[in-house]
Amino acid sequence: MDLGLRGARVLVTGASGGLGAATARRFSLEGAQVVINSRDIAKLSAAATAIQSESDTPVYTFAGDITDAQTVRELITYTAETLGGLDVLVTNAGGPPSGTFDDLGLATWETATQLTLISTISLIQAALPYLRQSTQPAILAINSIAAKRPVENLTLSNALRPAVAGLTNTLALELGAEHIRVNSILPGITDTERVQYLMQTRAAKNGTTPAAEYEKAAQSIPMQRIGTPESFANAAVFLCSPAAGYITGVALEVDGGAGLATL
């Protein structure tokens, strides 16, 4: 199926690894021009090189911290000038630290809010003037299943992810008349560095091993397996494509059916 993305101009943040890198790769393989961003220039360059080795479309990099408003403005300007505009914005950032409410001080809450919520707002605000000039504009926030149901030991995510979902739903209403589609995507347990870290913290808390925590997690999923970054990226890129041109205001769970266990 042709998703209609050849030549599309795309920015993916938090894309030096994990879900962001997988999503950027899928865009590039679909023929889109892609700018990827993260704070780590070495990992970012390695991700771009890996993507470019599989794709015949250009991949550009911009290293910087998206919790800084000036950096965000420079990133959006660089993307629009380099690609000749912007059609798709994918917002993504590393997840906030794990921990229960008693573990977390106010400074940690403030940092996590800046990372998870404010950076998303800042990126969208800066990108909107360019998206309004596009013929196929789309915004996708990579969020988390914590937007719909709390996850053990992830108090920060459980509080902040629903705010991101509320933002994207509101923007879908407000921007619909301008034909700017706004969606979010909620990954469940997916085999990334972030999940490896979470399994290690769960193992330390529960007196088990990461392997045992992976097995326990897999057993809780109807499909009986952990997701892959590639399967997530396929869904993410589809949501941003003209092939999904009548879909907006969706918070799509990509979790192997894990949400069914809460019904």
Phi, psi and omega in degrees: 000129177276118182279352178077029184255000181298126180085354179297150183252116194231139170241129175236120177267165182058044193243025177274353179188180173060219185293323179297313180295319179297321179292316177300319178299315182295319175302313183297319179293337176276359177097008179280154168272133190228135166252131177245149184224145164194177180280333188269102185297323181293312179293325180296315179296321179295321178295318179297318179297318180296317179295315183296333179292341180255345192237154177257011178249151187289147175235126182246156182237148173216107181276134179171161184266115185282000171278354177259121186298321180295319177299319178299314179299318179293322178297312181295318179297315178301315181299311182295320180288322182288319184265351183080025181138187181214127178253324186226128173246123174246113180267134182202143176210158177301147181291152177291166182299154174282168177143157175273172183303318181292342180281344198248124175273169183298323180298323178294320176299317181295317178296317180295322178296319178297318183290312191272318186256306186296322179297323178295315178300313183299316179297315181294317179302315181290328184277335188304318180303326180280320178298328179292345178265355183275153175268352180217055187285140178210144174237133176228125174261120172282112188245231182195156174299342176297346175293336183248333181208142183292146179248137181308130173068018179237057184303317181298311179297319182298330179273323189267328182297321176299331178294321177295318178297320177297322177297310183293322177296318179296317180293327176300321177291313187288329185257357182303320181294341177267005179065026173264114181274139181227120179226166170230161182226135191243093179289140169274211182287114183233143189283082177237174177300323179300314181290325175300318177297315181296323179292326177293318179291322176297317181297318179295320181290322186266356182069034180240207176236157175304322180298320179293323178291322175299315182296318178297318179296316180298321181292339180275356184256131180306325179279357172061031177203158177280145179288163176249151176303326182293319179292324175297313184298323179301317180291319182298314183292322176303314182300331182272352190268160173302337177297338177252033190295349178246022179246119174210155181074020182263142169244093189275121176276125175242084192219016179067017180089012184300329180296338180296334182293343181264356182286000000 
